């Protein structure tokens, strides 16, 4: 299952920089994860300062 970014996102971009598959991009008011590219590695969750990326 892919990770998703919840509404706690502060749009800092740390998750996108930490994603090895470039599955994360800036969306409307928060970053979003492309489920087709997400490999469920958790790298985004590890670098997020507010814990916004969550396993689905």
PDB file of N, CA, C and O in Angstrom:
ATOM      1  N   UNK A   1       0.841  -1.186   0.000  1.00  0.00           N
ATOM      2  CA  UNK A   1       0.000   0.000   0.000  1.00  0.00           C
ATOM      3  C   UNK A   1       0.883   1.246   0.000  1.00  0.00           C
ATOM      4  O   UNK A   1       1.917   1.287   0.668  1.00  0.00           O
ATOM      5  N   UNK A   2       0.478   2.222  -0.731  1.00  0.00           N
ATOM      6  CA  UNK A   2       1.224   3.468  -0.843  1.00  0.00           C
ATOM      7  C   UNK A   2       1.032   4.344   0.393  1.00  0.00           C
ATOM      8  O   UNK A   2       0.048   4.206   1.120  1.00  0.00           O
ATOM      9  N   UNK A   3       1.970   5.231   0.614  1.00  0.00           N
ATOM     10  CA  UNK A   3       1.836   6.235   1.662  1.00  0.00           C
ATOM     11  C   UNK A   3       0.934   7.351   1.140  1.00  0.00           C
ATOM     12  O   UNK A   3       0.818   7.555  -0.069  1.00  0.00           O
ATOM     13  N   UNK A   4       0.303   8.063   2.054  1.00  0.00           N
ATOM     14  CA  UNK A   4      -0.471   9.263   1.735  1.00  0.00           C
ATOM     15  C   UNK A   4      -0.021  10.359   2.691  1.00  0.00           C
ATOM     16  O   UNK A   4       0.481  10.080   3.780  1.00  0.00           O
ATOM     17  N   UNK A   5      -0.205  11.598   2.279  1.00  0.00           N
ATOM     18  CA  UNK A   5       0.171  12.734   3.116  1.00  0.00           C
ATOM     19  C   UNK A   5      -1.101  13.346   3.679  1.00  0.00           C
ATOM     20  O   UNK A   5      -2.000  13.737   2.935  1.00  0.00           O
ATOM     21  N   UNK A   6      -1.164  13.424   5.004  1.00  0.00           N
ATOM     22  CA  UNK A   6      -2.375  13.944   5.642  1.00  0.00           C
ATOM     23  C   UNK A   6      -2.348  15.478   5.710  1.00  0.00           C
ATOM     24  O   UNK A   6      -1.405  16.113   5.238  1.00  0.00           O
ATOM     25  N   UNK A   7      -3.383  16.052   6.296  1.00  0.00           N
ATOM     26  CA  UNK A   7      -3.530  17.504   6.340  1.00  0.00           C
ATOM     27  C   UNK A   7      -2.574  18.198   7.303  1.00  0.00           C
ATOM     28  O   UNK A   7      -2.579  19.426   7.392  1.00  0.00           O
ATOM     29  N   UNK A   8      -1.757  17.439   8.024  1.00  0.00           N
ATOM     30  CA  UNK A   8      -0.746  18.046   8.892  1.00  0.00           C
ATOM     31  C   UNK A   8       0.425  18.612   8.091  1.00  0.00           C
ATOM     32  O   UNK A   8       1.274  19.308   8.648  1.00  0.00           O
ATOM     33  N   UNK A   9       0.478  18.321   6.796  1.00  0.00           N
ATOM     34  CA  UNK A   9       1.560  18.759   5.912  1.00  0.00           C
ATOM     35  C   UNK A   9       1.744  20.277   5.982  1.00  0.00           C
ATOM     36  O   UNK A   9       0.778  21.034   5.884  1.00  0.00           O
ATOM     37  N   UNK A  10       3.005  20.713   6.154  1.00  0.00           N
ATOM     38  CA  UNK A  10       3.327  22.137   6.196  1.00  0.00           C
ATOM     39  C   UNK A  10       4.023  22.594   4.906  1.00  0.00           C
ATOM     40  O   UNK A  10       4.558  23.701   4.849  1.00  0.00           O
ATOM     41  N   UNK A  11       4.017  21.751   3.883  1.00  0.00           N
ATOM     42  CA  UNK A  11       4.587  22.061   2.560  1.00  0.00           C
ATOM     43  C   UNK A  11       6.055  22.473   2.615  1.00  0.00           C
ATOM     44  O   UNK A  11       6.472  23.395   1.915  1.00  0.00           O
ATOM     45  N   UNK A  12       6.828  21.794   3.441  1.00  0.00           N
ATOM     46  CA  UNK A  12       8.251  22.125   3.549  1.00  0.00           C
ATOM     47  C   UNK A  12       9.087  21.472   2.446  1.00  0.00           C
ATOM     48  O   UNK A  12      10.178  21.950   2.134  1.00  0.00           O
ATOM     49  N   UNK A  13       8.584  20.382   1.855  1.00  0.00           N
ATOM     50  CA  UNK A  13       9.296  19.709   0.774  1.00  0.00           C
ATOM     51  C   UNK A  13      10.299  18.660   1.203  1.00  0.00           C
ATOM     52  O   UNK A  13      10.942  18.043   0.355  1.00  0.00           O
ATOM     53  N   UNK A  14      10.447  18.444   2.494  1.00  0.00           N
ATOM     54  CA  UNK A  14      11.420  17.449   2.972  1.00  0.00           C
ATOM     55  C   UNK A  14      11.091  16.065   2.435  1.00  0.00           C
ATOM     56  O   UNK A  14      11.992  15.309   2.070  1.00  0.00           O
ATOM     57  N   UNK A  15       9.820  15.732   2.385  1.00  0.00           N
ATOM     58  CA  UNK A  15       9.409  14.405   1.912  1.00  0.00           C
ATOM     59  C   UNK A  15       9.785  14.196   0.447  1.00  0.00           C
ATOM     60  O   UNK A  15      10.270  13.129   0.068  1.00  0.00           O
ATOM     61  N   UNK A  16       9.558  15.217  -0.367  1.00  0.00           N
ATOM     62  CA  UNK A  16       9.868  15.107  -1.794  1.00  0.00           C
ATOM     63  C   UNK A  16      11.370  14.922  -2.005  1.00  0.00           C
ATOM     64  O   UNK A  16      11.793  14.135  -2.852  1.00  0.00           O
ATOM     65  N   UNK A  17      12.157  15.639  -1.241  1.00  0.00           N
ATOM     66  CA  UNK A  17      13.614  15.522  -1.354  1.00  0.00           C
ATOM     67  C   UNK A  17      14.094  14.148  -0.911  1.00  0.00           C
ATOM     68  O   UNK A  17      15.108  13.657  -1.407  1.00  0.00           O
ATOM     69  N   UNK A  18      13.372  13.518   0.024  1.00  0.00           N
ATOM     70  CA  UNK A  18      13.783  12.222   0.546  1.00  0.00           C
ATOM     71  C   UNK A  18      13.243  11.029  -0.205  1.00  0.00           C
ATOM     72  O   UNK A  18      13.611   9.896   0.102  1.00  0.00           O
ATOM     73  N   UNK A  19      12.372  11.252  -1.193  1.00  0.00           N
ATOM     74  CA  UNK A  19      11.739  10.141  -1.905  1.00  0.00           C
ATOM     75  C   UNK A  19      12.650   9.584  -3.001  1.00  0.00           C
ATOM     76  O   UNK A  19      13.027  10.315  -3.917  1.00  0.00           O
ATOM     77  N   UNK A  20      13.008   8.296  -2.918  1.00  0.00           N
ATOM     78  CA  UNK A  20      13.920   7.718  -3.914  1.00  0.00           C
ATOM     79  C   UNK A  20      13.281   7.501  -5.291  1.00  0.00           C
ATOM     80  O   UNK A  20      14.000   7.333  -6.276  1.00  0.00           O
ATOM     81  N   UNK A  21      11.956   7.501  -5.379  1.00  0.00           N
ATOM     82  CA  UNK A  21      11.294   7.273  -6.670  1.00  0.00           C
ATOM     83  C   UNK A  21      10.651   8.528  -7.245  1.00  0.00           C
ATOM     84  O   UNK A  21       9.966   8.465  -8.266  1.00  0.00           O
ATOM     85  N   UNK A  22      10.869   9.674  -6.588  1.00  0.00           N
ATOM     86  CA  UNK A  22      10.298  10.947  -7.029  1.00  0.00           C
ATOM     87  C   UNK A  22       8.782  10.869  -7.167  1.00  0.00           C
ATOM     88  O   UNK A  22       8.208  11.430  -8.100  1.00  0.00           O
ATOM     89  N   UNK A  23       8.136  10.168  -6.230  1.00  0.00           N
ATOM     90  CA  UNK A  23       6.690   9.977  -6.254  1.00  0.00           C
ATOM     91  C   UNK A  23       5.931  11.138  -5.618  1.00  0.00           C
ATOM     92  O   UNK A  23       4.702  11.171  -5.667  1.00  0.00           O
ATOM     93  N   UNK A  24       6.651  12.094  -5.019  1.00  0.00           N
ATOM     94  CA  UNK A  24       6.003  13.168  -4.271  1.00  0.00           C
ATOM     95  C   UNK A  24       6.156  14.496  -4.999  1.00  0.00           C
ATOM     96  O   UNK A  24       7.239  14.859  -5.458  1.00  0.00           O
ATOM     97  N   UNK A  25       5.039  15.207  -5.089  1.00  0.00           N
ATOM     98  CA  UNK A  25       5.055  16.522  -5.728  1.00  0.00           C
ATOM     99  C   UNK A  25       4.184  17.482  -4.950  1.00  0.00           C
ATOM    100  O   UNK A  25       3.367  17.071  -4.125  1.00  0.00           O
ATOM    101  N   UNK A  26       4.362  18.770  -5.219  1.00  0.00           N
ATOM    102  CA  UNK A  26       3.591  19.789  -4.522  1.00  0.00           C
ATOM    103  C   UNK A  26       2.186  19.835  -5.088  1.00  0.00           C
ATOM    104  O   UNK A  26       1.999  19.931  -6.301  1.00  0.00           O
ATOM    105  N   UNK A  27       1.207  19.766  -4.214  1.00  0.00           N
ATOM    106  CA  UNK A  27      -0.192  19.825  -4.622  1.00  0.00           C
ATOM    107  C   UNK A  27      -0.845  21.087  -4.099  1.00  0.00           C
ATOM    108  O   UNK A  27      -0.161  22.046  -3.740  1.00  0.00           O
ATOM    109  N   UNK A  28      -2.146  21.090  -4.055  1.00  0.00           N
ATOM    110  CA  UNK A  28      -2.916  22.230  -3.557  1.00  0.00           C
ATOM    111  C   UNK A  28      -2.853  22.286  -2.035  1.00  0.00           C
ATOM    112  O   UNK A  28      -3.588  21.564  -1.361  1.00  0.00           O
ATOM    113  N   UNK A  29      -1.992  23.126  -1.489  1.00  0.00           N
ATOM    114  CA  UNK A  29      -1.914  23.306  -0.050  1.00  0.00           C
ATOM    115  C   UNK A  29      -1.099  22.278   0.706  1.00  0.00           C
ATOM    116  O   UNK A  29      -0.810  22.474   1.887  1.00  0.00           O
ATOM    117  N   UNK A  30      -0.721  21.186   0.057  1.00  0.00           N
ATOM    118  CA  UNK A  30       0.114  20.166   0.686  1.00  0.00           C
ATOM    119  C   UNK A  30       0.752  19.320  -0.413  1.00  0.00           C
ATOM    120  O   UNK A  30       0.343  19.368  -1.574  1.00  0.00           O
ATOM    121  N   UNK A  31       1.750  18.556  -0.026  1.00  0.00           N
ATOM    122  CA  UNK A  31       2.390  17.657  -0.977  1.00  0.00           C
ATOM    123  C   UNK A  31       1.528  16.405  -1.160  1.00  0.00           C
ATOM    124  O   UNK A  31       0.760  16.037  -0.271  1.00  0.00           O
ATOM    125  N   UNK A  32       1.661  15.760  -2.312  1.00  0.00           N
ATOM    126  CA  UNK A  32       0.885  14.560  -2.625  1.00  0.00           C
ATOM    127  C   UNK A  32       1.821  13.462  -3.121  1.00  0.00           C
ATOM    128  O   UNK A  32       2.885  13.734  -3.677  1.00  0.00           O
ATOM    129  N   UNK A  33       1.401  12.218  -2.910  1.00  0.00           N
ATOM    130  CA  UNK A  33       2.188  11.059  -3.315  1.00  0.00           C
ATOM    131  C   UNK A  33       1.463  10.328  -4.430  1.00  0.00           C
ATOM    132  O   UNK A  33       0.279  10.014  -4.311  1.00  0.00           O
ATOM    133  N   UNK A  34       2.180  10.059  -5.517  1.00  0.00           N
ATOM    134  CA  UNK A  34       1.641   9.285  -6.630  1.00  0.00           C
ATOM    135  C   UNK A  34       1.717   7.811  -6.234  1.00  0.00           C
ATOM    136  O   UNK A  34       2.804   7.237  -6.168  1.00  0.00           O
ATOM    137  N   UNK A  35       0.569   7.209  -5.974  1.00  0.00           N
ATOM    138  CA  UNK A  35       0.517   5.822  -5.502  1.00  0.00           C
ATOM    139  C   UNK A  35       1.155   4.846  -6.487  1.00  0.00           C
ATOM    140  O   UNK A  35       1.668   3.805  -6.077  1.00  0.00           O
ATOM    141  N   UNK A  36       1.129   5.165  -7.769  1.00  0.00           N
ATOM    142  CA  UNK A  36       1.713   4.277  -8.779  1.00  0.00           C
ATOM    143  C   UNK A  36       3.239   4.244  -8.689  1.00  0.00           C
ATOM    144  O   UNK A  36       3.861   3.266  -9.103  1.00  0.00           O
ATOM    145  N   UNK A  37       3.847   5.307  -8.152  1.00  0.00           N
ATOM    146  CA  UNK A  37       5.298   5.371  -8.042  1.00  0.00           C
ATOM    147  C   UNK A  37       5.810   5.029  -6.646  1.00  0.00           C
ATOM    148  O   UNK A  37       6.983   4.692  -6.482  1.00  0.00           O
ATOM    149  N   UNK A  38       4.945   5.113  -5.648  1.00  0.00           N
ATOM    150  CA  UNK A  38       5.338   4.861  -4.259  1.00  0.00           C
ATOM    151  C   UNK A  38       5.693   3.379  -4.071  1.00  0.00           C
ATOM    152  O   UNK A  38       4.941   2.491  -4.473  1.00  0.00           O
ATOM    153  N   UNK A  39       6.863   3.133  -3.447  1.00  0.00           N
ATOM    154  CA  UNK A  39       7.301   1.762  -3.190  1.00  0.00           C
ATOM    155  C   UNK A  39       7.163   1.393  -1.707  1.00  0.00           C
ATOM    156  O   UNK A  39       7.685   0.370  -1.262  1.00  0.00           O
ATOM    157  N   UNK A  40       6.450   2.245  -0.945  1.00  0.00           N
ATOM    158  CA  UNK A  40       6.153   1.968   0.458  1.00  0.00           C
ATOM    159  C   UNK A  40       7.419   1.811   1.301  1.00  0.00           C
ATOM    160  O   UNK A  40       7.468   0.976   2.205  1.00  0.00           O
ATOM    161  N   UNK A  41       8.441   2.617   1.001  1.00  0.00           N
ATOM    162  CA  UNK A  41       9.709   2.489   1.722  1.00  0.00           C
ATOM    163  C   UNK A  41       9.726   3.261   3.040  1.00  0.00           C
ATOM    164  O   UNK A  41      10.503   2.934   3.938  1.00  0.00           O
ATOM    165  N   UNK A  42       8.874   4.285   3.164  1.00  0.00           N
ATOM    166  CA  UNK A  42       8.820   5.064   4.388  1.00  0.00           C
ATOM    167  C   UNK A  42       9.849   6.172   4.500  1.00  0.00           C
ATOM    168  O   UNK A  42       9.931   6.830   5.537  1.00  0.00           O
ATOM    169  N   UNK A  43      10.637   6.393   3.459  1.00  0.00           N
ATOM    170  CA  UNK A  43      11.655   7.448   3.510  1.00  0.00           C
ATOM    171  C   UNK A  43      11.024   8.814   3.752  1.00  0.00           C
ATOM    172  O   UNK A  43      11.592   9.641   4.466  1.00  0.00           O
ATOM    173  N   UNK A  44       9.866   9.055   3.170  1.00  0.00           N
ATOM    174  CA  UNK A  44       9.181  10.335   3.340  1.00  0.00           C
ATOM    175  C   UNK A  44       8.775  10.542   4.795  1.00  0.00           C
ATOM    176  O   UNK A  44       8.928  11.637   5.336  1.00  0.00           O
ATOM    177  N   UNK A  45       8.268   9.508   5.417  1.00  0.00           N
ATOM    178  CA  UNK A  45       7.845   9.591   6.819  1.00  0.00           C
ATOM    179  C   UNK A  45       9.047   9.819   7.736  1.00  0.00           C
ATOM    180  O   UNK A  45       8.933  10.503   8.753  1.00  0.00           O
ATOM    181  N   UNK A  46      10.187   9.250   7.381  1.00  0.00           N
ATOM    182  CA  UNK A  46      11.385   9.384   8.204  1.00  0.00           C
ATOM    183  C   UNK A  46      11.908  10.819   8.248  1.00  0.00           C
ATOM    184  O   UNK A  46      12.481  11.231   9.256  1.00  0.00           O
ATOM    185  N   UNK A  47      11.723  11.585   7.172  1.00  0.00           N
ATOM    186  CA  UNK A  47      12.274  12.940   7.115  1.00  0.00           C
ATOM    187  C   UNK A  47      11.253  14.034   7.404  1.00  0.00           C
ATOM    188  O   UNK A  47      11.632  15.192   7.573  1.00  0.00           O
ATOM    189  N   UNK A  48       9.987  13.700   7.462  1.00  0.00           N
ATOM    190  CA  UNK A  48       8.942  14.709   7.678  1.00  0.00           C
ATOM    191  C   UNK A  48       8.967  15.219   9.124  1.00  0.00           C
ATOM    192  O   UNK A  48       8.908  14.422  10.060  1.00  0.00           O
ATOM    193  N   UNK A  49       9.056  16.547   9.312  1.00  0.00           N
ATOM    194  CA  UNK A  49       9.118  17.087  10.680  1.00  0.00           C
ATOM    195  C   UNK A  49       7.788  17.033  11.438  1.00  0.00           C
ATOM    196  O   UNK A  49       7.768  17.181  12.660  1.00  0.00           O
ATOM    197  N   UNK A  50       6.675  16.821  10.717  1.00  0.00           N
ATOM    198  CA  UNK A  50       5.360  16.793  11.382  1.00  0.00           C
ATOM    199  C   UNK A  50       4.634  15.458  11.252  1.00  0.00           C
ATOM    200  O   UNK A  50       3.495  15.328  11.698  1.00  0.00           O
ATOM    201  N   UNK A  51       5.283  14.464  10.644  1.00  0.00           N
ATOM    202  CA  UNK A  51       4.688  13.135  10.528  1.00  0.00           C
ATOM    203  C   UNK A  51       3.495  13.045   9.589  1.00  0.00           C
ATOM    204  O   UNK A  51       2.607  12.216   9.786  1.00  0.00           O
ATOM    205  N   UNK A  52       3.473  13.902   8.564  1.00  0.00           N
ATOM    206  CA  UNK A  52       2.321  13.913   7.650  1.00  0.00           C
ATOM    207  C   UNK A  52       2.205  12.676   6.765  1.00  0.00           C
ATOM    208  O   UNK A  52       1.089  12.206   6.547  1.00  0.00           O
ATOM    209  N   UNK A  53       3.307  12.123   6.244  1.00  0.00           N
ATOM    210  CA  UNK A  53       3.156  10.893   5.441  1.00  0.00           C
ATOM    211  C   UNK A  53       2.777   9.703   6.332  1.00  0.00           C
ATOM    212  O   UNK A  53       3.425   9.435   7.344  1.00  0.00           O
ATOM    213  N   UNK A  54       1.739   9.014   5.939  1.00  0.00           N
ATOM    214  CA  UNK A  54       1.259   7.867   6.705  1.00  0.00           C
ATOM    215  C   UNK A  54       1.030   6.681   5.760  1.00  0.00           C
ATOM    216  O   UNK A  54       0.599   6.858   4.621  1.00  0.00           O
ATOM    217  N   UNK A  55       1.319   5.493   6.241  1.00  0.00           N
ATOM    218  CA  UNK A  55       1.010   4.287   5.462  1.00  0.00           C
ATOM    219  C   UNK A  55      -0.490   4.149   5.390  1.00  0.00           C
ATOM    220  O   UNK A  55      -1.182   4.315   6.394  1.00  0.00           O
ATOM    221  N   UNK A  56      -1.000   3.848   4.209  1.00  0.00           N
ATOM    222  CA  UNK A  56      -2.437   3.685   4.010  1.00  0.00           C
ATOM    223  C   UNK A  56      -2.942   2.414   4.610  1.00  0.00           C
ATOM    224  O   UNK A  56      -4.136   2.125   4.529  1.00  0.00           O
TER     225      UNK A  56
END
